[in-house]
Amino acid sequence: MIRLADSTLRWLASPAFHPPESTPPPAMVSSLVASAVSILDLASARTLRFPCNKRNAASAVRCVSNLLLLLEELRPVAASPAACDLHLCLSELRPAFQRLRCLLEDLSRDGARVWMLMHSQLVGREFCCLMRAIATAVDVFPWDVAGGGVDVEVREVVDLTIRQVRKLRYGVEPSDRKAMNGVNAILSYFEAGIVPNGCSLREVLNYAGVHDWSSCNEEIRVLECELALEHASIEKREIKLASDLLGLMCYSRSVCFEVMDRSKNLERGGLGEGHKVKLLQNVNPDDFWCPISLGLMMDPVVTSSGHTYDRCSILKWFRAGNSTCPKTGETLLHKKLVPNVAVKRLVEIYCAENNIPVFESRKVDKEAVQKVLTASLAAQNAVKSLAEYLVSQLDGRNDSDKNKAAYEIRALAKRNTLNRSCLVEAGCIPHLLRMLSSKDASLQENAIAALLNVSKHSAAKTIIVDNGGLTVVANVLKNGLKVEGRQHAAATLFYLSSVEENRRLIGEIPETVKVLVKMATDGSDHGKKNALVAIFGLLPHQSNHRRVIAAGAIPLLKEQLKSCSREDIASDCLAVLSCLAENCEGAAVILRTGVLCIVAGILNSSTSRVGRENCINLLLNICKNGGTGAVSHLAESTSLMTSLYSLLSEGTSRASKKASSLIRILQDYSEKRSRNQPPHIFLQELYVPAW
């Protein structure tokens, strides 16, 4: 079964259907004419640039073009009383035309060219079935009824076309078979641990229509999503083929294409910078995130309920046996998905304006991809060969080659653990660390971004520290040539801080904590998030608590909570404050700064589950370490108690337990105060530790 990442294979689950018997002949003819024109327009727009089955596609387009002549002749005939006899022929042609258009569209789809090439035989069989169906439909055409309204020459053309359709063999074309054999030979080389010939690789890619870095990257994106979907019905050989091709395309993108034209797809829209900014001002960027996966919707689709989701996410929802709208819970009338082109374009503009590479923004099931890749020997060896190649490029003298290699490592390491492991074993880290001192802003940014992604690997953390990487990364954080580089450095410190000793070492680097605090309150949204998580990662070491407080973090975070419009950033601020409130010094500063009123307001108004849970966490820590004054202040807030009670039923199980503990603390205080007894509020069983 062939499938595409952006949709299940449509000729096996196509939207084609027979028209109802009550459909009047004029409407059926008009519909068929429109379908035929759309097929011809598609073929003209793609200039028959199909990766395989070129002859079959050309034959199908020629057949539709000739049948369009007949359909145009039927317009006046369809209005006559005898036109009801046309129903059988027209009703059979309609689904055949619809499925043929879907087949041609899928065959020429960007990102699935190599995949479709490797399924040339199945594609040929589908062409055969569809063309035979068209021929059968024309066989039952009532020429005696429509003969008076159809030109003799048109009938002769149609008869000749149908005879040619029946004679044509729809097998694998010799050129397609040669290209398929070439791909299989390259995969065999990789399985044997042999690096394939570059000329042979380029020849195959060129035949499939993969001519540049951007188109190769699109192939990778589609294959990754394909593997991440994990259809229960997918055959093992299909999984192996997809994983083999993914390894091949990753290798090809770096080795075969020197120019990274990653902005090419964005430029095709032709929008001016001013118009782009104006468009984004009129929309809420929160609408670009999928309600299911919470990731950017790179392929937004609309369900029958009218709500938009990312295609991969809603398909997973359907495969889990659900037939309702995830947002509203209402039963869907059908499971057909309509692409939301407007939202997709806005997401692309948003990514371009915020320096988010489009190919990096899509969320895929990385564990699923990792699982199938490690089961593919060809994919493993392809990644290993690629890692060695990229490291050799880093060791060269040409800054342009180094920059490209760093960018490729950045992209490769972001994908999965296998890629990161191969890169670490190939020895990329020392080279990347040396590149951080470069005076080339782009080179420095790509190097630190590559280190960020590589640092997610457990072995990489030790290698970075052993090579003096903490100080180098901290220097980029403080003096990086680009804002993006400084943001990546903050995120890198977060991953490195997962090791206890590293937290101490990072905190001892002069000015590091101060710079992180400043970025957390003065930077861009992306910079704020990276700095906040870096601070959060350092706080488990007790000495860093004092450094963060001394840097003036608490008053700055208070102002951030007051002015921040993004709930995710507010939630991160609350998480940091909650950690700081775990000792008496931090709790005292938080109380003096007047943060509690703002926190109570956020708890009352926030729609974020994580944000509300962080609020509860902070309030619990304040009650434990802030003394009676803190509890007294909270007990006087009636709106706070209302929010706490609502969390008992609406929050997560963890938030519900914490809300219950806080309610008991406040009630205990109120009861003992009413009896003029000293409030004993710090019972261990009433306190839920911070997480």
LUMPANU-605858 format. One record per residue (C-alpha): residue number from 1; residue in one letter; x, y, z. Coordinates in steps of 0.001 Angstrom, whole numbers, m for minus. Layout:
! residues N
NUM;A;X;Y;Z
...
This chain:
! residues 691
1;M;0;0;0
2;I;1505;3331;m1033
3;R;962;6212;1366
4;L;2014;9825;1426
5;A;2846;11707;4581
6;D;488;14574;3817
7;S;m2457;12250;3279
8;T;m3295;8609;3060
9;L;m3111;7299;m469
10;R;m6176;8766;m2105
11;W;m6738;6165;m4803
12;L;m7239;3572;m2084
13;A;m9268;5900;121
14;S;m10227;8491;m2468
15;P;m12920;11171;m2257
16;A;m14404;9886;m5550
17;F;m18063;8887;m5507
18;H;m20882;8148;m7918
19;P;m23400;10971;m8297
20;P;m26949;10351;m6987
21;E;m29491;9035;m9440
22;S;m31443;12255;m9055
23;T;m28576;14378;m10413
24;P;m29775;16021;m13653
25;P;m27710;15276;m16796
26;P;m26719;18936;m17398
27;A;m25179;19105;m13901
28;M;m23327;15821;m14444
29;V;m21918;16992;m17764
30;S;m20821;20309;m16261
31;S;m19159;18478;m13383
32;L;m17292;16155;m15766
33;V;m16151;19066;m17908
34;A;m14813;20801;m14804
35;S;m12992;17612;m13723
36;A;m11470;17140;m17164
37;V;m10326;20768;m17308
38;S;m8761;20474;m13847
39;I;m6828;17378;m14979
40;L;m5526;19188;m18052
41;D;m4655;22289;m16013
42;L;m2753;20131;m13533
43;A;m799;18425;m16303
44;S;m56;21791;m17906
45;A;1019;23379;m14613
46;R;3331;20496;m13789
47;T;4461;20312;m17450
48;L;4207;16551;m17109
49;R;7152;16608;m14704
50;F;6382;13254;m13149
51;P;9115;11173;m11499
52;C;7856;7986;m13081
53;N;5121;6603;m15334
54;K;5590;9534;m17701
55;R;4191;7636;m20680
56;N;1182;6401;m18670
57;A;471;9908;m17395
58;A;754;11383;m20888
59;S;m1613;8726;m22263
60;A;m4154;9441;m19505
61;V;m4016;13191;m20099
62;R;m4399;12695;m23853
63;C;m7432;10453;m23267
64;V;m9094;13027;m21016
65;S;m8354;15773;m23530
66;N;m10150;13824;m26280
67;L;m13084;12932;m24030
68;L;m13440;16617;m23182
69;L;m14366;17166;m26827
70;L;m17210;14704;m26398
71;L;m18362;16245;m23129
72;E;m18480;19717;m24641
73;E;m20640;18339;m27462
74;L;m23027;16848;m24870
75;R;m23939;20169;m23242
76;P;m26955;20856;m25510
77;V;m27890;17141;m25664
78;A;m27949;16863;m21849
79;A;m30915;19234;m21698
80;S;m33105;17014;m23932
81;P;m35721;14566;m22513
82;A;m33746;11539;m23815
83;A;m30652;12565;m21856
84;C;m31585;10271;m18957
85;D;m29978;7434;m20921
86;L;m26623;9178;m20460
87;H;m26700;8668;m16685
88;L;m24908;5299;m16571
89;C;m21968;6422;m18697
90;L;m21589;9786;m16979
91;S;m21917;8360;m13462
92;E;m19083;5895;m14204
93;L;m16843;8551;m15712
94;R;m17127;10927;m12771
95;P;m15339;8818;m10086
96;A;m12759;7693;m12656
97;F;m11922;11320;m13468
98;Q;m11756;12252;m9802
99;R;m9437;9374;m8960
100;L;m7283;10058;m12007
101;R;m6770;13653;m10939
102;C;m5789;12529;m7447
103;L;m3352;10017;m8932
104;L;m1689;12627;m11139
105;E;m1539;15082;m8256
106;D;42;12538;m5923
107;L;2425;11385;m8624
108;S;3805;14901;m9050
109;R;3621;15898;m5377
110;D;6690;17678;m4053
111;G;8407;15592;m1404
112;A;7183;12203;m2626
113;R;9083;11897;m5901
114;V;11571;9212;m4915
115;W;8893;7381;m2937
116;M;6597;7267;m5971
117;L;9467;6264;m8241
118;M;10114;3218;m6077
119;H;6429;2288;m6448
120;S;6324;2666;m10216
121;Q;4826;m770;m10708
122;L;1905;m127;m8366
123;V;1352;3300;m9914
124;G;1292;1679;m13366
125;R;m1324;m836;m12234
126;E;m3483;1974;m10912
127;F;m3251;3795;m14245
128;C;m4302;573;m15924
129;C;m7361;159;m13681
130;L;m8476;3759;m14129
131;M;m8040;3811;m17894
132;R;m9883;512;m18240
133;A;m12693;1981;m16119
134;I;m12890;5000;m18432
135;A;m12952;2735;m21477
136;T;m15751;639;m19977
137;A;m17778;3764;m19210
138;V;m17429;4977;m22814
139;D;m18464;1514;m24067
140;V;m21951;2029;m22610
141;F;m22309;5519;m24107
142;P;m25709;5689;m25909
143;W;m24568;6935;m29318
144;D;m28037;6396;m30744
145;V;m29473;8894;m28241
146;A;m26699;11468;m28429
147;G;m25579;10779;m31987
148;G;m27454;13685;m33472
149;G;m25721;16139;m31205
150;V;m22198;14710;m31469
151;D;m19969;15528;m34404
152;V;m18844;12485;m36443
153;E;m15191;13486;m36151
154;V;m15494;13683;m32361
155;R;m16929;10166;m32272
156;E;m14065;8896;m34403
157;V;m11525;10548;m32115
158;V;m13184;8993;m29042
159;D;m13320;5530;m30631
160;L;m9661;5745;m31610
161;T;m8728;6921;m28109
162;I;m10534;4041;m26432
163;R;m8884;1489;m28746
164;Q;m5483;2941;m27870
165;V;m6326;2811;m24170
166;R;m7109;m879;m24433
167;K;m3943;m1675;m26395
168;L;m1494;269;m24228
169;R;489;m1724;m21673
170;Y;739;68;m18355
171;G;3807;m1668;m16982
172;V;6993;m188;m15556
173;E;8752;1902;m18178
174;P;12396;944;m18958
175;S;13751;4296;m17742
176;D;11793;3965;m14501
177;R;13100;451;m13948
178;K;16666;1634;m14544
179;A;16253;4422;m11969
180;M;14675;2026;m9453
181;N;17570;m379;m9902
182;G;19938;2533;m9365
183;V;18294;3416;m6049
184;N;18330;m218;m4931
185;A;22012;m509;m5843
186;I;22844;2590;m3780
187;L;20901;1211;m815
188;S;22784;m2078;m1156
189;Y;26068;m177;m1000
190;F;25000;1508;2208
191;E;23919;m1817;3711
192;A;27379;m3182;2943
193;G;29011;m145;4552
194;I;30269;1206;1220
195;V;29940;4871;261
196;P;28144;5022;m3117
197;N;29429;6819;m6177
198;G;28392;10481;m6154
199;C;27702;10596;m9889
200;S;25305;7643;m9704
201;L;23524;9248;m6771
202;R;23082;12574;m8566
203;E;21854;10810;m11691
204;V;19095;9051;m9777
205;L;18067;12215;m7918
206;N;17978;14219;m11133
207;Y;15782;11598;m12796
208;A;13319;11757;m9882
209;G;13176;15560;m10078
210;V;15146;16231;m6895
211;H;17359;18994;m8265
212;D;18270;21127;m5242
213;W;18690;21273;m1473
214;S;15131;22469;m913
215;S;13456;19664;m2871
216;C;15700;17083;m1193
217;N;14805;18499;2200
218;E;11107;18219;1330
219;E;11629;14530;534
220;I;13140;14095;4008
221;R;10238;15879;5675
222;V;7647;13720;3937
223;L;9495;10479;4715
224;E;9893;11420;8376
225;C;6208;12160;8720
226;E;5431;8942;6879
227;L;7426;6917;9383
228;A;6024;8847;12339
229;L;2398;8159;11397
230;E;2759;4483;12332
231;H;m320;3155;10567
232;A;m1279;m200;11987
233;S;m1801;m1522;8468
234;I;1586;m536;7070
235;E;3643;m3452;5845
236;K;7101;m4113;7246
237;R;8699;m3877;3817
238;E;7179;m416;3391
239;I;8638;693;6718
240;K;12046;m619;5666
241;L;11867;1129;2311
242;A;10823;4447;3877
243;S;13615;4293;6466
244;D;16177;3303;3810
245;L;15120;6211;1615
246;L;15200;8609;4576
247;G;18828;7728;5253
248;L;19620;8062;1552
249;M;17985;11488;1246
250;C;19667;12832;4399
251;Y;23015;11789;2949
252;S;22159;13261;m449
253;R;21017;16628;906
254;S;24400;17299;2487
255;V;26707;15659;m46
256;C;25062;16366;m3403
257;F;23793;19929;m2979
258;E;26189;22712;m2115
259;V;23700;25580;m1932
260;M;21137;25693;885
261;D;18118;27317;m766
262;R;15919;26826;2292
263;S;14099;30149;1774
264;K;13030;29209;m1744
265;N;9586;27962;m806
266;L;8802;31093;1178
267;E;9823;33380;m1656
268;R;7425;31790;m4102
269;G;4508;33590;m2479
270;G;5788;36946;m3734
271;L;4573;38949;m744
272;G;6393;42132;170
273;E;7867;42521;3652
274;G;5395;45232;4597
275;H;2433;43144;3521
276;K;3756;40148;5480
277;V;4008;42182;8660
278;K;533;43621;8110
279;L;m911;40141;7668
280;L;626;38940;10926
281;Q;m676;41993;12789
282;N;m4234;41003;11949
283;V;m4008;37437;13256
284;N;m3272;35743;16567
285;P;m126;33565;16325
286;D;m1636;31237;18954
287;D;m3973;30043;16196
288;F;m971;28613;14319
289;W;m480;25877;16906
290;C;m2342;22581;16559
291;P;m4813;22043;19448
292;I;m3764;18366;19580
293;S;39;18331;19259
294;L;604;21972;20391
295;G;3129;22230;17531
296;L;3071;24613;14591
297;M;628;23433;11930
298;M;2773;22975;8837
299;D;m42;21137;7030
300;P;m3268;22604;8484
301;V;m6538;20952;7498
302;V;m10166;21662;8342
303;T;m12536;18977;9618
304;S;m16281;18879;9037
305;S;m16743;20697;12374
306;G;m14922;23723;10937
307;H;m11887;23496;13251
308;T;m8304;23412;11987
309;Y;m5688;20830;13005
310;D;m2328;19645;11725
311;R;m2925;16749;9343
312;C;m611;14301;11131
313;S;m2268;14997;14493
314;I;m5862;14630;13349
315;L;m5025;11460;11414
316;K;m3551;9948;14589
317;W;m6755;10961;16383
318;F;m8832;9153;13779
319;R;m6607;6048;13826
320;A;m7114;5810;17586
321;G;m10773;5093;16829
322;N;m12141;8578;17469
323;S;m14838;10073;15253
324;T;m15399;13307;17150
325;C;m13907;16788;16960
326;P;m11079;16955;19535
327;K;m11903;20571;20357
328;T;m15692;20465;20728
329;G;m16413;16767;21205
330;E;m19156;16802;18588
331;T;m19484;13823;16247
332;L;m17994;14544;12837
333;L;m20255;14108;9818
334;H;m17317;12606;7895
335;K;m13547;12299;8171
336;K;m12616;14127;4991
337;L;m9966;16793;5497
338;V;m9772;20032;3517
339;P;m6389;21832;3346
340;N;m6429;25246;5026
341;V;m4242;27081;2513
342;A;m4640;30477;4187
343;V;m3405;29272;7575
344;K;m550;27358;5961
345;R;662;30496;4201
346;L;408;32547;7399
347;V;2416;29911;9278
348;E;5131;30079;6610
349;I;5259;33885;6920
350;Y;5339;33615;10719
351;C;8246;31149;10551
352;A;10140;33399;8157
353;E;9608;36499;10312
354;N;10683;34705;13498
355;N;13687;32852;12037
356;I;12047;29462;12458
357;P;13215;27114;9677
358;V;10095;25611;8122
359;F;11543;22130;7918
360;E;12397;22251;11643
361;S;9035;23446;12901
362;R;6955;20417;12137
363;K;6488;18106;15086
364;V;6882;14424;14335
365;D;6912;11347;16508
366;K;10686;11222;16915
367;E;10597;7991;18894
368;A;8759;6266;16052
369;V;11286;7534;13509
370;Q;14157;6517;15787
371;K;12747;3004;16149
372;V;12477;2290;12442
373;L;15770;3965;11558
374;T;17750;1792;13968
375;A;16137;m1261;12366
376;S;17453;m221;8937
377;L;21095;m1085;8291
378;A;21179;1073;5161
379;A;19847;4107;7057
380;Q;22313;3621;9910
381;N;25311;3354;7597
382;A;24110;6298;5518
383;V;23939;8495;8626
384;K;27353;7275;9802
385;S;28901;8049;6413
386;L;27213;11433;6400
387;A;28483;12239;9908
388;E;32050;11415;8885
389;Y;31700;13534;5763
390;L;30377;16536;7694
391;V;33135;16330;10293
392;S;35719;16259;7503
393;Q;34126;19448;6143
394;L;34392;21071;9567
395;D;38090;20273;9580
396;G;38689;22101;6275
397;R;39893;25636;5701
398;N;36979;26989;3680
399;D;34564;28919;5917
400;S;31738;28432;3432
401;D;32100;24643;3630
402;K;32334;24829;7407
403;N;29179;26922;7595
404;K;27215;24521;5425
405;A;28491;21515;7393
406;A;27531;23190;10678
407;Y;24058;23910;9352
408;E;23645;20320;8155
409;I;24765;19028;11578
410;R;22301;21425;13152
411;A;19464;19997;11053
412;L;20590;16382;11377
413;A;21109;16447;15150
414;K;17650;17917;15699
415;R;15953;14873;14234
416;N;16648;11859;16440
417;T;19027;10084;18788
418;L;20627;7957;16059
419;N;21774;11055;14191
420;R;23149;12650;17349
421;S;24962;9468;18318
422;C;26647;9169;14910
423;L;27721;12812;14990
424;V;29186;12517;18485
425;E;31074;9352;17544
426;A;32411;11043;14418
427;G;33994;13729;16624
428;C;32055;16850;15649
429;I;32042;18518;19085
430;P;35669;19806;19289
431;H;35351;21308;15796
432;L;32067;23034;16658
433;L;33520;24451;19872
434;R;36433;25970;17960
435;M;34018;27565;15511
436;L;32287;29476;18331
437;S;35171;31953;18386
438;S;34637;32783;14693
439;K;34067;36402;13652
440;D;31564;35183;11048
441;A;28126;35684;12636
442;S;26399;33037;10526
443;L;29129;30490;11173
444;Q;28982;31112;14920
445;E;25206;30843;15000
446;N;25104;27549;13092
447;A;27879;26133;15275
448;I;26120;26957;18554
449;A;22771;25719;17184
450;A;24461;22458;16156
451;L;25979;22142;19639
452;L;22563;22786;21140
453;N;21043;19851;19278
454;V;24036;17562;19807
455;S;24075;18356;23545
456;K;20801;16457;23929
457;H;22889;13275;23659
458;S;24113;12069;27061
459;A;27709;11398;25947
460;A;27950;14837;24330
461;K;27629;16654;27653
462;T;30807;15061;29012
463;I;32740;15733;25803
464;I;31677;19390;25762
465;V;32785;19909;29373
466;D;36059;18021;28883
467;N;36897;20298;25945
468;G;36270;23474;27938
469;G;32910;23993;26305
470;L;31095;25547;29272
471;T;33182;28704;29186
472;V;33024;28941;25390
473;V;29232;28552;25321
474;A;28895;31096;28134
475;N;30994;33547;26107
476;V;28587;33173;23176
477;L;25715;33785;25585
478;K;27313;37071;26699
479;N;28999;38272;23514
480;G;27460;36342;20623
481;L;27501;38117;17268
482;K;23810;37442;16639
483;V;20789;37454;18921
484;E;19870;33984;17667
485;G;23295;32674;18643
486;R;22908;34012;22189
487;Q;19490;32395;22426
488;H;20889;29033;21292
489;A;23678;29362;23875
490;A;21091;29782;26653
491;A;19269;26638;25531
492;T;22586;24748;25333
493;L;23343;25659;28948
494;F;19944;24240;29905
495;Y;20781;20823;28437
496;L;24255;20871;29964
497;S;22774;21728;33369
498;S;21060;18338;33525
499;V;24354;17119;35067
500;E;24635;18172;38733
501;E;28310;19164;38606
502;N;27696;21254;35483
503;R;25138;23359;37347
504;R;27777;24399;39821
505;L;30370;25080;37114
506;I;27982;27147;34976
507;G;26868;29207;37972
508;E;30493;30001;38824
509;I;31234;31470;35386
510;P;31165;35253;35960
511;E;28121;37186;34751
512;T;26433;34094;33289
513;V;23436;34144;35619
514;K;23052;37920;35255
515;V;22985;37649;31460
516;L;20381;34867;31630
517;V;18171;36952;33929
518;K;18455;39948;31598
519;M;17596;37812;28549
520;A;14635;36288;30409
521;T;13048;39713;30784
522;D;14402;41865;27938
523;G;14882;39453;25030
524;S;12585;38239;22288
525;D;9934;35657;23150
526;H;12217;32876;21936
527;G;15125;34263;23954
528;K;12969;34638;27066
529;K;11886;31021;26928
530;N;15436;29741;26450
531;A;16785;31900;29278
532;L;13983;30908;31647
533;V;14508;27185;31118
534;A;18279;27682;31527
535;I;17717;29430;34872
536;F;15281;26704;35867
537;G;17928;24086;35056
538;L;20532;25844;37253
539;L;18319;26315;40315
540;P;18523;22742;41686
541;H;22044;23684;42839
542;Q;21579;25711;46009
543;S;24331;28253;45344
544;N;22590;29346;42147
545;H;19500;30382;44144
546;R;21474;33223;45697
547;R;22995;34213;42349
548;V;19593;34413;40651
549;I;18107;36451;43524
550;A;21168;38736;43616
551;A;20753;39341;39868
552;G;17367;40921;40625
553;A;15377;38143;38973
554;I;12295;38288;41209
555;P;11289;41950;40579
556;L;12030;41498;36882
557;L;9933;38323;36713
558;K;7116;40157;38475
559;E;7110;42823;35770
560;Q;7270;40109;33142
561;L;4164;38436;34588
562;K;2323;41765;34538
563;S;3122;42566;30909
564;C;3458;39142;29261
565;S;709;38185;26811
566;R;1934;34641;26181
567;E;818;32018;28663
568;D;3758;29701;27963
569;I;6278;32393;28952
570;A;4203;33330;32014
571;S;4162;29655;32981
572;D;7962;29477;32707
573;C;8284;32587;34909
574;L;6051;30944;37508
575;A;8141;27768;37411
576;V;11315;29769;38148
577;L;9611;31697;40970
578;S;8334;28445;42413
579;C;11886;27065;42557
580;L;13134;30266;44177
581;A;10392;30005;46803
582;E;11728;26625;47930
583;N;13994;28374;50439
584;C;13206;31060;52987
585;E;15346;33735;51339
586;G;13597;33436;47994
587;A;10147;33260;49597
588;A;10859;36424;51616
589;V;11913;38393;48525
590;I;8846;37181;46622
591;L;6606;38364;49460
592;R;8307;41775;49669
593;T;8068;42234;45901
594;G;4286;41725;45903
595;V;4181;38866;43420
596;L;1363;36989;45182
597;C;m1412;39308;43978
598;I;m334;38794;40376
599;V;m70;35015;40855
600;A;m3573;34857;42312
601;G;m4882;36824;39346
602;I;m3162;34476;36887
603;L;m4633;31466;38665
604;N;m8107;32989;38314
605;S;m7782;33855;34625
606;S;m5299;31415;33085
607;T;m6492;28748;30672
608;S;m3144;26926;30687
609;R;m3102;23773;32798
610;V;656;23958;33230
611;G;465;27626;34185
612;R;m2215;27026;36815
613;E;m265;24121;38251
614;N;2851;26298;38497
615;C;757;28902;40322
616;I;m326;26304;42872
617;N;3247;25094;43207
618;L;4480;28612;43915
619;L;1733;29312;46469
620;L;2469;26060;48298
621;N;6166;26876;48499
622;I;5354;30368;49778
623;C;3110;28906;52477
624;K;5862;26540;53556
625;N;8744;29026;53563
626;G;7132;32462;53769
627;G;5707;32368;57277
628;T;2313;33235;58703
629;G;2105;36527;56842
630;A;2024;34776;53493
631;V;m721;32389;54569
632;S;m2696;35252;56096
633;H;m2541;37160;52837
634;L;m3723;34159;50812
635;A;m6496;33219;53254
636;E;m8111;36636;52788
637;S;m8555;36129;49038
638;T;m12013;34725;48321
639;S;m11374;34530;44575
640;L;m8326;32354;45251
641;M;m10430;29786;47110
642;T;m12884;29694;44199
643;S;m10074;28924;41768
644;L;m8670;26255;44066
645;Y;m12023;24494;44316
646;S;m12446;24566;40542
647;L;m9055;22886;40163
648;L;m10251;19972;42287
649;S;m12536;18898;39441
650;E;m11073;20555;36353
651;G;m7315;20298;36860
652;T;m4910;17442;36303
653;S;m4574;14840;39055
654;R;m1343;16450;40206
655;A;m2826;19961;40213
656;S;m5904;18644;42026
657;K;m3767;17158;44814
658;K;m1807;20372;45201
659;A;m4986;22463;45236
660;S;m6418;20169;47907
661;S;m3284;20594;50040
662;L;m3384;24385;49725
663;I;m7084;24483;50617
664;R;m6416;22464;53772
665;I;m3561;24787;54747
666;L;m5729;27888;54329
667;Q;m8704;26318;56111
668;D;m6504;25216;58994
669;Y;m5190;28752;59315
670;S;m8677;30306;59222
671;E;m10115;27878;61791
672;K;m7310;28380;64296
673;R;m7350;32140;63860
674;S;m11094;32207;64563
675;R;m10409;30306;67823
676;N;m7480;32610;68641
677;Q;m5121;29648;68476
678;P;m1638;29807;66968
679;P;m1969;28545;63395
680;H;8;25351;62898
681;I;82;25277;59129
682;F;3249;23505;58124
683;L;2264;19884;58614
684;Q;4248;17625;56317
685;E;1177;15742;55194
686;L;m384;18968;53948
687;Y;2492;19798;51668
688;V;3006;18396;48194
689;P;6687;18739;47177
690;A;7544;20786;44117
691;W;8134;18812;40937
